[in-house]
Amino acid sequence: MLGEEHSLAHDFPDYEELIAELIQSDERFAKDNHYYQSLDKQIRVLELNKSPIDDLEMHKLKHERSELKDSLYQRLIAVKKH
């Protein structure tokens, strides 16, 4: 759906506390999360403005967001297992 939020806390509510902890304690996670949030916001704004970029560029942004989200999620799983 266009303009839909994809924040980690929104998509992974069971990990909300862990996400907040890692943002405070893990500099790399915090940096990657910040970049992820920035990408997500950029994509939502473009979608709501009827994507004033070409489809290939939008696809690249969404692909980058997806890969970063997967990476962040894998780190959440790894930390939770310990």
N, C-alpha and C positions, 0 to 999 in steps of 0.2 A: 504494500500500500504506500502511496506517495506521502512523503513527509513523516513517516512513522519513526518513532524513536527506537534506537538500537543500542542504548547504553548498556554496559555490562550488568549493572544493578537491575535494570528493567528486564533484560533477557535472561538473567540468571539470579532470580530473587533468593534462591537458597544459598547463594554465595555472597550476599550483600555485606554481611559483617566481615567476611574474609577479604573482600575487595577493599573495604575501608581500611582494614588493618594493613594490607599490602601497600596501599597508597601512602600510608604513613611510614612504613618500615622498609620498603624495598624501592630504592630510587629508580631502578630500571623499570619496574612494573609501573610506578607512578608516571614516569616519562612516557612509556608506551601507552598507558591508559589515557593520558592527556592528549597525545597525538590521535589516538583512536576517537576520542570524543570530538576533537577538532574535525577530523575527516567526516564523522557522522553528521555533525552540524553543517558542514559544507555541502554534503550530499542532500540533506533535507532542504536547505535553502535553495539549491539548484532545482530540486524536484518541485518545490512550491512555486518557483518562478518559471515553471514549464521548461526546465533544463536548457538554459541558454548556452550550452556547450554541445558538441557533437556526441553522438551515441558512443563512439569508441572511447572518448575521454571519460564519459560517465561510467562506462563499463570498467575502465582502468581504476577509477576511484572506488567503485563498489568492490572490485576484486581486492584491492589493497586493504580496504576496510575488513573484508571477510577474512583474509589471511591474518591480519593483525588480531582480529577477534579470536580466531582459532588458537593463535599463539598465546594470547592472554588466558583463554579458557584452559589450555593444557597446563599452564603454570598454576592456575587455581586448583586443578585436579591434583597436581603433584604436591602442592603444599598441603592440601586437605588429607592426603594419604599419610602424611607424616604426623 
